[in-house]
Amino acid sequence: MRYALLLPLLVILSCKSEKKQENAAPTAARTGFNVAAVEGFVVKPTPLTESVTASGTLIPAEETELHSEATGRVVNINLPEGRNVRKGELLVKVFDEDLRTQLQKLETQLKQAEITEQRLGDLLKVKGVSQQEYDLAALQVQTLKSEIELVRINIGKTELRAPYDGVIGLRKISPGAYVTPATAIATIRASAALKLDFSIPEKYSSLLRPGQTVTFTVGGSPTTYTATVQATEQSIAAETRNLQVRALVRDGRGLLPGAFAEVNLSLGNKMQALMIPNQAVIPQARNKQVIVSKNGKANFTIVKTGVRQAGMIEITDGIQAGDTIAVTGMLFLRPDAPLTFSKID
């Protein structure tokens, strides 16, 4: 009878012991002790071609919206849409007959004033007139010459000429239109060259130099084009923390302004770069960490990163060549936990 009472009690105690053992197993796993599934990676110096990929836009080397300096009716248009024009070529002529008539009047007055000046000059030599009378006549001549020059300038303003060799865009006026300086007539773009505008992150700004070569591609074309860095903006945009860069396209045949370009900028070569797998980096709120094996224990080390490439990332500070870092199982590791590797690359 006594043994019959003890048997159920032993069964209950045995079940409780098994549950404690089952609960203890995941606890040990959570603490990270003796995790055998952790894989390691030995940090080795690796040659690295440092490059940055950025988005850019092609723009004309020169682009000008054409406006007439004079106000009036258009009497002649020479705006061949989509075709080349030469520098100085007449594009638009505004009515100027009133100015030309005024010019003829002033030229006639100038001739008479010059004759009067000459006569008074001859009389002045023999004391026939006073010096004051001659000076007034000479002043009249100079005044008329100035007025004639002003009218000629105004006549020149009625002629809109090409500021440089380029291609005319779509014209926005027709013959007989009344234009003012605010009227947009057409757009001219330099046809000889294109520029490339793009932005790079702030941390690469010190590595960029004028004269540096960049390569780029445009959508729908497998061709790789080259451009030379001309200049950079003298400040970093506070909104994006990027630096604006402008480059001159060497051969823009087949390219159109406004096209999207994918830019590849080579920033130099490093022969002793420390590259580790991307998944080995643990992002934190304020920094980045990797787990380094120190005396068989997990050491969480703060690092600084550099260039990111396919599957790998450069470490510029925090670890050294020869260090062994964890690349898997980081979620189960804790600082100073025993660290063994099932595999090391």
DRENSE-652213 format. One record per residue (C-alpha): residue number from 1; y, x, z; residue in three letters. Coordinates in steps of 0.001 Angstrom, whole numbers, plus 500000, padded with zeros to 6 digits. Layout:
REM residues N
[lodren NUM,[Y,X,Z],'ALA']
...
REM end
This chain:
REM residues 345
[lodren 1,[500000,500000,500000],'MET']
[lodren 2,[502397,502873,500843],'ARG']
[lodren 3,[501667,504578,497503],'TYR']
[lodren 4,[502298,501325,495692],'ALA']
[lodren 5,[505844,501156,497166],'LEU']
[lodren 6,[506643,504810,496387],'LEU']
[lodren 7,[505662,504589,492703],'LEU']
[lodren 8,[508575,502319,491534],'PRO']
[lodren 9,[511024,504450,493536],'LEU']
[lodren 10,[509877,507630,491761],'LEU']
[lodren 11,[510216,505936,488378],'VAL']
[lodren 12,[513841,504917,489161],'ILE']
[lodren 13,[514785,508437,490308],'LEU']
[lodren 14,[513199,509944,487207],'SER']
[lodren 15,[515249,507687,484888],'CYS']
[lodren 16,[518489,508604,486667],'LYS']
[lodren 17,[517704,512311,486274],'SER']
[lodren 18,[517079,511910,482523],'GLU']
[lodren 19,[520434,510099,482074],'LYS']
[lodren 20,[522279,512916,483874],'LYS']
[lodren 21,[520686,515450,481549],'GLN']
[lodren 22,[521615,513367,478488],'GLU']
[lodren 23,[525254,513106,479674],'ASN']
[lodren 24,[525396,516842,480414],'ALA']
[lodren 25,[524479,517852,476838],'ALA']
[lodren 26,[527567,516458,475067],'PRO']
[lodren 27,[529745,517727,477914],'THR']
[lodren 28,[528618,521248,477198],'ALA']
[lodren 29,[529259,520735,473521],'ALA']
[lodren 30,[532758,519501,474235],'ARG']
[lodren 31,[533606,522591,476289],'THR']
[lodren 32,[532680,524811,473306],'GLY']
[lodren 33,[530321,527092,475216],'PHE']
[lodren 34,[527659,528849,473114],'ASN']
[lodren 35,[528433,526919,469926],'VAL']
[lodren 36,[526001,528379,467412],'ALA']
[lodren 37,[527365,526605,464316],'ALA']
[lodren 38,[530608,528618,464125],'VAL']
[lodren 39,[531042,530675,460961],'GLU']
[lodren 40,[533233,533771,460897],'GLY']
[lodren 41,[535350,535695,458425],'PHE']
[lodren 42,[536239,539385,458589],'VAL']
[lodren 43,[539857,540011,457635],'VAL']
[lodren 44,[540115,542631,454882],'LYS']
[lodren 45,[543110,543969,452903],'PRO']
[lodren 46,[543206,542315,449482],'THR']
[lodren 47,[545430,542899,446418],'PRO']
[lodren 48,[547761,539944,446039],'LEU']
[lodren 49,[550033,538897,443219],'THR']
[lodren 50,[552724,536933,444980],'GLU']
[lodren 51,[553940,533999,442913],'SER']
[lodren 52,[555656,530673,443401],'VAL']
[lodren 53,[555291,527505,441357],'THR']
[lodren 54,[558330,525249,441101],'ALA']
[lodren 55,[559576,522298,439094],'SER']
[lodren 56,[562461,522891,436718],'GLY']
[lodren 57,[564586,521251,434048],'THR']
[lodren 58,[565691,522611,430699],'LEU']
[lodren 59,[569423,522332,430033],'ILE']
[lodren 60,[571566,523466,427091],'PRO']
[lodren 61,[573144,526898,427360],'ALA']
[lodren 62,[576433,525096,426655],'GLU']
[lodren 63,[577101,521369,426557],'GLU']
[lodren 64,[580475,519691,426134],'THR']
[lodren 65,[581558,516075,425927],'GLU']
[lodren 66,[584220,515959,423235],'LEU']
[lodren 67,[587561,514207,423852],'HIS']
[lodren 68,[590729,514066,421790],'SER']
[lodren 69,[593842,515575,423361],'GLU']
[lodren 70,[596055,513173,421407],'ALA']
[lodren 71,[596352,509412,421557],'THR']
[lodren 72,[596215,507517,418288],'GLY']
[lodren 73,[594207,506122,415398],'ARG']
[lodren 74,[591326,508135,413953],'VAL']
[lodren 75,[591910,508821,410259],'VAL']
[lodren 76,[589053,511251,409574],'ASN']
[lodren 77,[585629,511859,411148],'ILE']
[lodren 78,[583274,514757,410521],'ASN']
[lodren 79,[580559,514284,413138],'LEU']
[lodren 80,[577157,514964,411531],'PRO']
[lodren 81,[574829,513552,414157],'GLU']
[lodren 82,[571961,515881,414995],'GLY']
[lodren 83,[573267,518629,412716],'ARG']
[lodren 84,[574808,522037,413276],'ASN']
[lodren 85,[578541,522695,413099],'VAL']
[lodren 86,[580399,525994,413173],'ARG']
[lodren 87,[582976,527040,415729],'LYS']
[lodren 88,[586451,525875,414684],'GLY']
[lodren 89,[585153,523253,412249],'GLU']
[lodren 90,[587304,520079,412117],'LEU']
[lodren 91,[585423,517157,413658],'LEU']
[lodren 92,[588014,514412,414193],'VAL']
[lodren 93,[591558,513913,412917],'LYS']
[lodren 94,[594054,511563,414601],'VAL']
[lodren 95,[597071,510072,412780],'PHE']
[lodren 96,[599958,512588,412819],'ASP']
[lodren 97,[602395,511511,410062],'GLU']
[lodren 98,[605125,510783,412600],'ASP']
[lodren 99,[604825,514299,414019],'LEU']
[lodren 100,[604881,515882,410554],'ARG']
[lodren 101,[608037,513956,409649],'THR']
[lodren 102,[609657,515138,412852],'GLN']
[lodren 103,[608603,518690,411988],'LEU']
[lodren 104,[610255,518494,408559],'GLN']
[lodren 105,[613466,517217,410149],'LYS']
[lodren 106,[613568,520084,412637],'LEU']
[lodren 107,[612842,522673,409945],'GLU']
[lodren 108,[615807,521372,407913],'THR']
[lodren 109,[618043,521547,410963],'GLN']
[lodren 110,[616827,525079,411641],'LEU']
[lodren 111,[617814,526234,408152],'LYS']
[lodren 112,[621317,524869,408602],'GLN']
[lodren 113,[621602,526381,412096],'ALA']
[lodren 114,[620535,529794,410787],'GLU']
[lodren 115,[623182,529649,408039],'ILE']
[lodren 116,[625821,528756,410629],'THR']
[lodren 117,[624710,531598,412878],'GLU']
[lodren 118,[624925,534070,410011],'GLN']
[lodren 119,[628468,532952,409038],'ARG']
[lodren 120,[629698,533148,412621],'LEU']
[lodren 121,[628131,536565,412926],'GLY']
[lodren 122,[630100,537817,409933],'ASP']
[lodren 123,[633319,536327,411342],'LEU']
[lodren 124,[632624,537880,414746],'LEU']
[lodren 125,[632626,541338,413133],'LYS']
[lodren 126,[636216,540841,411965],'VAL']
[lodren 127,[637265,539023,415128],'LYS']
[lodren 128,[637446,535702,413285],'GLY']
[lodren 129,[635581,533786,416050],'VAL']
[lodren 130,[634956,534321,419702],'SER']
[lodren 131,[631741,535682,421148],'GLN']
[lodren 132,[631138,532335,422863],'GLN']
[lodren 133,[631106,530429,419575],'GLU']
[lodren 134,[628586,532824,418095],'TYR']
[lodren 135,[626373,532635,421213],'ASP']
[lodren 136,[626295,528828,421000],'LEU']
[lodren 137,[625189,529009,417381],'ALA']
[lodren 138,[622452,531533,418231],'ALA']
[lodren 139,[621290,529320,421100],'LEU']
[lodren 140,[621039,526334,418742],'GLN']
[lodren 141,[618744,528354,416465],'VAL']
[lodren 142,[616448,529333,419327],'GLN']
[lodren 143,[616341,525743,420624],'THR']
[lodren 144,[615304,524384,417233],'LEU']
[lodren 145,[612588,527045,416905],'LYS']
[lodren 146,[611185,526030,420314],'SER']
[lodren 147,[611209,522332,419344],'GLU']
[lodren 148,[609427,523128,416080],'ILE']
[lodren 149,[606737,525093,417962],'GLU']
[lodren 150,[606249,522158,420373],'LEU']
[lodren 151,[605777,519717,417486],'VAL']
[lodren 152,[603257,522053,415861],'ARG']
[lodren 153,[601328,522191,419112],'ILE']
[lodren 154,[601273,518393,419256],'ASN']
[lodren 155,[600038,518270,415655],'ILE']
[lodren 156,[597275,520692,416635],'GLY']
[lodren 157,[596217,518316,419404],'LYS']
[lodren 158,[595524,515630,416799],'THR']
[lodren 159,[592724,517834,415430],'GLU']
[lodren 160,[589484,518009,417378],'LEU']
[lodren 161,[587550,521149,416441],'ARG']
[lodren 162,[584141,522476,417471],'ALA']
[lodren 163,[584535,524761,420508],'PRO']
[lodren 164,[581445,526795,419553],'TYR']
[lodren 165,[578455,526791,417209],'ASP']
[lodren 166,[576265,523890,418181],'GLY']
[lodren 167,[574559,520608,417398],'VAL']
[lodren 168,[576420,517307,417439],'ILE']
[lodren 169,[574820,514479,419375],'GLY']
[lodren 170,[575316,510774,418747],'LEU']
[lodren 171,[578924,509885,417951],'ARG']
[lodren 172,[580535,507090,419912],'LYS']
[lodren 173,[583475,506151,417679],'ILE']
[lodren 174,[584019,504954,414105],'SER']
[lodren 175,[586803,505559,411568],'PRO']
[lodren 176,[589957,503653,412510],'GLY']
[lodren 177,[589158,503678,416230],'ALA']
[lodren 178,[592057,504086,418654],'TYR']
[lodren 179,[591315,506991,420973],'VAL']
[lodren 180,[592894,508408,424100],'THR']
[lodren 181,[592094,511563,426073],'PRO']
[lodren 182,[589728,509413,428158],'ALA']
[lodren 183,[587678,508318,425127],'THR']
[lodren 184,[584288,510058,424825],'ALA']
[lodren 185,[583794,510895,421147],'ILE']
[lodren 186,[580476,512776,421051],'ALA']
[lodren 187,[578571,515604,422706],'THR']
[lodren 188,[578066,519093,421320],'ILE']
[lodren 189,[575293,521364,422568],'ARG']
[lodren 190,[574757,525033,421868],'ALA']
[lodren 191,[571726,525355,419628],'SER']
[lodren 192,[571081,529068,420048],'ALA']
[lodren 193,[569714,529087,423606],'ALA']
[lodren 194,[568566,526988,426550],'LEU']
[lodren 195,[568819,527445,430287],'LYS']
[lodren 196,[566249,526651,432933],'LEU']
[lodren 197,[567255,525298,436343],'ASP']
[lodren 198,[564740,525281,439215],'PHE']
[lodren 199,[564580,525640,442997],'SER']
[lodren 200,[562480,527876,445240],'ILE']
[lodren 201,[561871,527693,449012],'PRO']
[lodren 202,[564285,529484,451305],'GLU']
[lodren 203,[561766,532102,452446],'LYS']
[lodren 204,[561480,533514,448901],'TYR']
[lodren 205,[565231,533753,448289],'SER']
[lodren 206,[565474,537423,449289],'SER']
[lodren 207,[562747,538381,446785],'LEU']
[lodren 208,[564573,537018,443746],'LEU']
[lodren 209,[566785,539268,441615],'ARG']
[lodren 210,[568894,538711,438463],'PRO']
[lodren 211,[567032,540005,435422],'GLY']
[lodren 212,[563661,538960,436822],'GLN']
[lodren 213,[561270,537288,434368],'THR']
[lodren 214,[559735,533871,434949],'VAL']
[lodren 215,[557226,531950,432864],'THR']
[lodren 216,[557062,528207,432398],'PHE']
[lodren 217,[555295,525445,430501],'THR']
[lodren 218,[556430,522014,429391],'VAL']
[lodren 219,[554492,518784,429200],'GLY']
[lodren 220,[552460,518236,426070],'GLY']
[lodren 221,[552475,521886,425025],'SER']
[lodren 222,[549984,524643,425947],'PRO']
[lodren 223,[552520,527349,425050],'THR']
[lodren 224,[553830,529569,427837],'THR']
[lodren 225,[557530,530395,427544],'TYR']
[lodren 226,[559555,533092,429284],'THR']
[lodren 227,[563039,533096,430792],'ALA']
[lodren 228,[565244,535666,432527],'THR']
[lodren 229,[566927,534906,435847],'VAL']
[lodren 230,[570689,534886,435353],'GLN']
[lodren 231,[572015,533908,438765],'ALA']
[lodren 232,[571311,531973,441933],'THR']
[lodren 233,[573428,529618,443952],'GLU']
[lodren 234,[575267,531477,446729],'GLN']
[lodren 235,[574034,529082,449408],'SER']
[lodren 236,[570822,527285,450339],'ILE']
[lodren 237,[570827,523494,450126],'ALA']
[lodren 238,[570824,522112,453661],'ALA']
[lodren 239,[568967,518960,452596],'GLU']
[lodren 240,[565965,520665,450990],'THR']
[lodren 241,[566185,524268,452281],'ARG']
[lodren 242,[565768,525409,448690],'ASN']
[lodren 243,[567701,527919,446605],'LEU']
[lodren 244,[568941,526812,443188],'GLN']
[lodren 245,[568135,529289,440399],'VAL']
[lodren 246,[569255,529426,436755],'ARG']
[lodren 247,[567437,531385,434043],'ALA']
[lodren 248,[568090,531941,430334],'LEU']
[lodren 249,[565254,530956,427993],'VAL']
[lodren 250,[564547,533776,425568],'ARG']
[lodren 251,[563057,531719,422747],'ASP']
[lodren 252,[563663,527991,422993],'GLY']
[lodren 253,[562375,526971,419569],'ARG']
[lodren 254,[560587,523649,419846],'GLY']
[lodren 255,[562092,522865,423263],'LEU']
[lodren 256,[564498,520039,424002],'LEU']
[lodren 257,[567168,519910,426720],'PRO']
[lodren 258,[566239,517676,429631],'GLY']
[lodren 259,[562507,518429,429425],'ALA']
[lodren 260,[560512,518932,432635],'PHE']
[lodren 261,[559203,522471,433131],'ALA']
[lodren 262,[556592,523884,435500],'GLU']
[lodren 263,[557884,527317,436488],'VAL']
[lodren 264,[555766,530235,437680],'ASN']
[lodren 265,[557744,532993,439379],'LEU']
[lodren 266,[556059,536322,440136],'SER']
[lodren 267,[557551,537871,443279],'LEU']
[lodren 268,[555643,541159,443191],'GLY']
[lodren 269,[552275,542679,444062],'ASN']
[lodren 270,[550864,543558,447480],'LYS']
[lodren 271,[547901,545883,447657],'MET']
[lodren 272,[547221,545371,451393],'GLN']
[lodren 273,[547692,541613,451851],'ALA']
[lodren 274,[545635,539923,454601],'LEU']
[lodren 275,[544111,536771,453104],'MET']
[lodren 276,[542028,534275,455075],'ILE']
[lodren 277,[540533,530851,454203],'PRO']
[lodren 278,[542965,527952,454475],'ASN']
[lodren 279,[540744,526037,456896],'GLN']
[lodren 280,[540929,528857,459452],'ALA']
[lodren 281,[544581,528070,460184],'VAL']
[lodren 282,[545191,525511,462939],'ILE']
[lodren 283,[548597,523821,462488],'PRO']
[lodren 284,[550573,523186,465668],'GLN']
[lodren 285,[553843,521381,466335],'ALA']
[lodren 286,[555868,524613,466470],'ARG']
[lodren 287,[553566,527274,465026],'ASN']
[lodren 288,[550205,528063,463450],'LYS']
[lodren 289,[547140,529577,465097],'GLN']
[lodren 290,[543833,531162,464218],'VAL']
[lodren 291,[540866,531804,466487],'ILE']
[lodren 292,[540096,535534,466743],'VAL']
[lodren 293,[536968,536935,468360],'SER']
[lodren 294,[538019,539313,471184],'LYS']
[lodren 295,[535211,540820,473281],'ASN']
[lodren 296,[532958,537926,472346],'GLY']
[lodren 297,[535438,535245,473387],'LYS']
[lodren 298,[537712,532863,471475],'ALA']
[lodren 299,[541297,534070,471424],'ASN']
[lodren 300,[543861,531584,470012],'PHE']
[lodren 301,[546433,533753,468221],'THR']
[lodren 302,[549792,532624,466798],'ILE']
[lodren 303,[550249,533788,463188],'VAL']
[lodren 304,[552850,533664,460435],'LYS']
[lodren 305,[551767,532653,456952],'THR']
[lodren 306,[552943,533705,453514],'GLY']
[lodren 307,[551749,532899,450025],'VAL']
[lodren 308,[549122,530182,449598],'ARG']
[lodren 309,[546626,530491,446775],'GLN']
[lodren 310,[543478,528623,445790],'ALA']
[lodren 311,[541494,528310,449034],'GLY']
[lodren 312,[543217,531294,450682],'MET']
[lodren 313,[546456,531908,452540],'ILE']
[lodren 314,[548294,535126,453376],'GLU']
[lodren 315,[548856,536085,457030],'ILE']
[lodren 316,[551960,538207,457455],'THR']
[lodren 317,[551876,538600,461254],'ASP']
[lodren 318,[549474,538003,464146],'GLY']
[lodren 319,[546178,539551,463010],'ILE']
[lodren 320,[545001,542889,461681],'GLN']
[lodren 321,[542483,544111,459157],'ALA']
[lodren 322,[539001,544122,460697],'GLY']
[lodren 323,[539551,541104,462967],'ASP']
[lodren 324,[536866,538440,462867],'THR']
[lodren 325,[538151,534883,462865],'ILE']
[lodren 326,[536474,531496,463106],'ALA']
[lodren 327,[536510,529345,459966],'VAL']
[lodren 328,[534340,526423,461121],'THR']
[lodren 329,[533759,524616,464402],'GLY']
[lodren 330,[537311,525207,465645],'MET']
[lodren 331,[537521,521707,467143],'LEU']
[lodren 332,[534785,522571,469648],'PHE']
[lodren 333,[536237,525898,470751],'LEU']
[lodren 334,[538457,526443,473769],'ARG']
[lodren 335,[540456,529526,474820],'PRO']
[lodren 336,[538235,532282,476318],'ASP']
[lodren 337,[535058,530344,475484],'ALA']
[lodren 338,[532034,532505,474562],'PRO']
[lodren 339,[532037,532907,470782],'LEU']
[lodren 340,[529028,533735,468626],'THR']
[lodren 341,[528799,533405,464866],'PHE']
[lodren 342,[525936,531963,462880],'SER']
[lodren 343,[527323,533526,459702],'LYS']
[lodren 344,[530039,536077,458911],'ILE']
[lodren 345,[531622,536619,455500],'ASP']
REM end
